[in-house]
Amino acid sequence: MLPPPVHRLFVRTGTLRSRELTACGVSRVQLSRWLAAGELQRLGHGIYALPNYAPNQHASLVEVARRAPQVVFCLLTALRFHELTTQAPFEVWIAIGNKDHPPRLAYPKLRVQRFSPASLHYGVLEHRVDGATLRVTDVAKTVADCFKFRNKVGLDVALEALREAVQAKRTTVDAIWAAAKVCRVATVMRPYLESLA
């Protein structure tokens, strides 16, 4: 039987890492007993949940954020997070610094993009989901990133994101223009932004 404080923690956060359980005073032996008794389930290496845990739509992002808290979710993953695309990326797109080592995860599959320090830290919002902090690029920065990496995501995806963001009033043309300057794609985006203004 799980102690009430541990059970409440699982209910509040959804999933916990083994080191978080150890910090709560749970030994590895006790953790193994709970797994064998079916009181907990193992979702991945070092990640545990209650047996009735139903992951939300951002479960893979939460798993990545718990294992690699420094990453920023970007491009197609950020578009999906902000509900600006109908595509469901089969990879989690993350941004890391130019000299950072990419996280090594068996699941979910990662698509790593390297950003300059200025571009990596500009327009990043933090969202709390299932007890994890997701660092996701904001709408304007996501659109600018799509134009910067248009050869990887496709120009059609970048144009769809731009149209959807402006028409749904999720951001302003001025905010996109500022992000385009930081991402150094202002010249590329100028004709598309002028057509919307």
N, C-alpha and C positions, 0 to 999 in steps of 0.2 A: 504494500500500500504506500502510495506516494505521500510524504508529509504535506500538510496543507500549504505551507509557504511555497514549496516547490511546485505544487499543483497550481496555485494561483499565478505563479510566475509563468508557467507554461500557458495558462489560459490567457494571460495578458500579452505575451510576446508571440505565441504560436510555436516557435521553435527555439531551442537553446543549443549552444555549443558545449562540448564537454568541459572546456575550461570555465565557462560560466557556471556550470553545475558544480565543478570543483570549488569555485569561489564561494558557492552557497553551502559548502561543507559536505557535498556528496562525494563518496569515495568511488573509485573505479569498480570495486567489487560490488557495491550497492547498485551502481548503474547497470552492471552486467546482470544482476538479479532481476532488476525491473524489466530489462529487455527480455530475459528468459521467461518471466511471468506474463509478458504481454502488456505490462502497464505502460511501457514506452515503445516507440518504434524508431528505428534508425533510418533517417532519410538519406544520409550520405556520410562521408568520412567526418566524424566528430559532430554531426548535427542530429538532434533528437527531437521528437514531438510526441504528443499524446496519441493513442491509437485512433481516436476519432478526428484527428487533424485533417482539415480540408484546406489545401493550399489555395490562396487567392490567385488572381491573374498575374501577380507580380512575384510569385514564389521563386522563380529562377533568379530574379534580380536580388531578392532578399538573400538567397544563398550566396551569390557572388559578393554582395556587400558585406556579409558576415565574414567571409574568408579573405576578402581584399578590400578593406574599408577605404583605401586611398583612391580607388578607381572612380571615374566619372562615366556615367552611362550617356551615350551619345548616338548621333545619326539615327539609324532605323529603330533602335531600341528606344531612344528618346521620342521619336515620332509616335511610336506605338504607346508609350507612356502618356504622352499628351493627347492621344486620340486624334492624331492628324493624318493617319494613314489607315487604309484597310488591310495592308499587308501585315502578315505575322512573321517576323524574321525568325528563322530557325536557329540563329546564332544570337548571342548577346554581344552587342557592339559596345566596347568600352574604350575610353581615352586614357592614356597614361602619358607621362612626361617623356621627352626625347631620350633621356638616359635611364629611365626606370626599367626594371625587369618586369616582364608581364607575369601575372599570376598563373600558376600551373594548376588547372582544375580539370578533372576528368569529365565532370558534368557541372553545369551546362557548357556547351561549346562556346568559346569566346572568339570574337573578331576584334583584334587589337589595332587601334590607330594611335599613332604618336603625335602629340601636340607640343607646340612651343609653350614655355611657361605662361606667357601672357594669354595665349589662346586657351590653355588648359583651365585657368582659374577664372576666366571671364564668363559671366552668365551662368553660373552653377547654382542651382537651388537644392536645398536639402529637404527631403520628404521622409517622415517616419512611417514605415510600413512594417507590421508584424514585429515591432521592437528593433528593427534595423534602420539605419540611416542610409537612404538612397541619395546619392549625389547625382543629379540629372541636369543636363544642360536645359536652360529655359527655352521657350518657344522661338524667340528671335535668334538665339545662338544656334539652335538646332537647324533652323532654316539656312543660316549662313554656312554652317558646317556641311550641309547637304550640297550646297553649291561648291564648296571647297573640294569635297570628295565626290564630285559628280561623276567621275570616271569609275568609281567603285559602287556608288548607290544608283547611278543612272540620272540623267538630266530630267527625265520624266518624273521621277520621284521628287527631285528638288523643286520642280515647277508645281507639282501637286501640293507639296508642303507649303510653298509660298502662297499659292491661291487659297488654300484651306485656312491657313493661319490668319490671313488678312480678311477674308470673307466672314469667318466665324468670329472676328474681332478678338482673337486670342492674344494678339500683339499689334503693335503699330508699325507703320512703314519706317518711322524714325528709329525705332528700336532695332529693326532688322538692319537698317543702314549703319547704325553704330556697331552692331555685331559684325557686319560685312567688312567694316574698316579694320576691326581687330583681327579678323580671319584673313585679311588681305585678299578679299574677293569683291571689293567694291566695284571695280571696273567690269567684272564679269556680270554682276547683278544689276548694274545701273539700268540697262534697257528694260529688264523685267520689272524693276521697281517703278520706273517712270511710267510704264504701261498701266500700273495699278493706281498711280496717284491721280 
